[in-house]
Amino acid sequence: MFALTLSRFFEFKTSQKVVWVLKLVEELERVPSQYLKKLSGSEEIWEVLIDSGSNTFRILGFFAKGSLVILTNGFGKKSMKTPLSEINLAQKLRKDWLERNKS
């Protein structure tokens, strides 16, 4: 179902690559840094890296409650540096999620 939803936003091959990379993040104990890295200078925000052909996509998120991954926002990447506006959005969404899920 998730792949079908993605296909509304991406070409089919790109959707498959997104799902494949997210499965790596979910299933591997140690995900290679070419697919997942912590953004330096951020408040526990991680970046999922997806390269498909000549296109580069990033999905930001964070870990909560042990191994639960919360994906906050995604974007097409056009430069080497992750846009500060995207990092700020991810941090805002993380803070909001943590406030709503206190336990």
C-alpha positions in Angstrom: 0.0 0.0 0.0 2.8 2.4 0.9 4.5 1.9 -2.5 1.2 2.7 -4.2 0.9 5.9 -2.3 4.5 6.9 -3.2 3.8 6.2 -6.9 1.5 9.3 -6.8 4.6 11.4 -6.0 7.4 9.5 -7.7 8.0 7.4 -10.8 7.5 3.7 -10.1 11.3 2.9 -10.0 11.9 5.7 -7.6 9.0 4.5 -5.4 10.6 1.1 -5.3 13.9 2.5 -4.3 12.3 4.6 -1.5 10.6 1.5 -0.1 13.8 -0.6 -0.4 15.9 2.0 1.5 13.2 2.4 4.2 13.2 -1.4 4.6 17.0 -1.3 5.1 16.5 1.3 7.9 13.8 -0.9 9.5 15.5 -4.3 9.2 19.3 -3.7 9.6 20.8 -3.3 13.0 23.6 -1.1 11.4 22.4 0.8 8.3 25.2 1.9 6.0 25.9 5.6 6.1 25.1 5.9 2.4 21.5 5.4 3.4 21.1 6.8 6.9 23.0 9.5 8.8 22.5 11.8 11.7 22.4 15.4 10.8 25.2 17.2 12.6 24.1 20.2 14.6 20.5 19.0 14.7 18.3 17.8 17.6 18.4 14.1 17.0 17.3 14.4 13.4 18.3 11.7 11.0 18.4 11.8 7.2 17.4 8.9 5.0 19.3 9.2 1.7 17.8 8.0 -1.5 19.5 8.2 -4.9 17.5 7.1 -7.9 19.1 7.7 -11.3 20.0 11.4 -11.5 17.5 12.3 -8.7 18.4 12.6 -5.0 15.7 12.5 -2.3 15.9 12.9 1.4 13.5 12.0 4.2 14.1 13.4 7.6 12.9 11.8 10.8 13.9 10.6 14.3 14.0 7.6 16.5 11.5 7.3 19.4 10.7 4.7 22.0 13.7 2.6 21.2 13.5 1.6 17.6 10.4 3.3 16.4 11.2 5.6 13.4 9.1 8.6 12.9 9.4 10.2 9.4 8.7 13.9 9.4 9.3 15.4 6.0 10.9 14.7 2.6 12.2 16.7 -0.3 14.2 16.5 -3.5 17.8 17.5 -2.8 19.5 19.9 -5.2 22.6 20.8 -3.3 25.1 19.1 -1.0 23.8 20.9 2.1 20.4 19.9 3.6 18.2 23.0 3.7 17.9 24.6 7.1 14.2 25.1 6.6 13.8 21.3 6.2 15.8 20.6 9.3 13.8 23.2 11.3 10.6 21.6 10.1 11.7 18.1 11.2 12.8 19.4 14.6 9.4 21.2 15.0 7.5 18.0 14.1 9.7 16.0 16.4 9.0 18.3 19.3 5.3 18.2 18.6 5.3 14.4 18.4 7.2 14.0 21.6 4.8 16.4 23.4 1.8 14.5 22.2 3.3 11.1 23.1 4.6 11.6 26.6 4.6 8.5 28.7 
